[in-house]
Amino acid sequence: MIRSLICCAALGAGLVATPVLAADQLSFRNLEFAQPRDPLVGSNVVFADVHHSPADQLEPALAALTAAVPAGTSLADGKAALEKAGARCDASGTCRYRDVETVDENLDDITWTVQLADTGDKITGLTVDRAWQRH
């Protein structure tokens, strides 16, 4: 039986429900699906500009990631959980997940970056960033 908690974050005028999952259920694809649609950029904006999702929109994803990889987890286990979710991690504790989405006639490159803070062998916390670039 798969059990998950639903955590809601106020985003603009409505609520978006994002599941908070155990490490074995974590998926960056699901975190990406739960994100609000990226705004259409104006015609005066260069399409190659990199945009970052606001922190308040990332709060549900941060909660899910923190629940799946809590402080005290070994660095190796934390990386393994994020890699199982679809990310690629390097030796420094930086894990990235890349995706491509189509928005109307545009193509967006999406990059999730999770930085694991550690004391050498144990995770003390993490940060998350979601960047997107429209083409």
Secondary structure as GFF3:
##gff-version 3
##sequence-region A 1 135
A	DSSP	beta_strand	5	11	.	.	.	ID=ss1
A	DSSP	beta_strand	14	20	.	.	.	ID=ss2
A	DSSP	three_ten_helix	23	25	.	.	.	ID=ss3
A	DSSP	alpha_helix	28	34	.	.	.	ID=ss4
A	DSSP	beta_strand	50	52	.	.	.	ID=ss5
A	DSSP	alpha_helix	55	68	.	.	.	ID=ss6
A	DSSP	alpha_helix	75	84	.	.	.	ID=ss7
A	DSSP	beta_strand	88	89	.	.	.	ID=ss8
A	DSSP	beta_strand	94	103	.	.	.	ID=ss9
A	DSSP	beta_strand	106	118	.	.	.	ID=ss10
A	DSSP	beta_strand	123	134	.	.	.	ID=ss11
###
